[in-house]
Amino acid sequence: MRDYTPLVVQAIFKKIRYPSRAIDKGYEGTVRMSIVVNKSGVLEKATVAQESKYSILNKAAIKATEKAAPFPELPAALNTNQFEITVPITFKLQ
């Protein structure tokens, strides 16, 4: 599990796009995404477990998660048909 989690997180983080409207308005926040990946790496479910106070950031987190799929196949060592993880996505202005 420790080897698979970073693969999922890294794939999602590569797809994050900070919405320009959110940047212009100074919106920052963290969205916690709850995701379920099946044995083949297909995204079965992506839900917001904890919203930021800005819907534009919530939508950007969902979009990044969906665009990151499909993920790598689950390693046989996990011996499961599904993998569930919660990924915090933080939008922070520099």
Secondary structure by P-SEA (a helix, b strand, c coil): caaaaaaaaaaaaaaccccaaaaaacccbbbbbbbbbcccccccccccccccccaaaaaaaaaaaaaacccccccccccccbbbbbbbbbbbcc
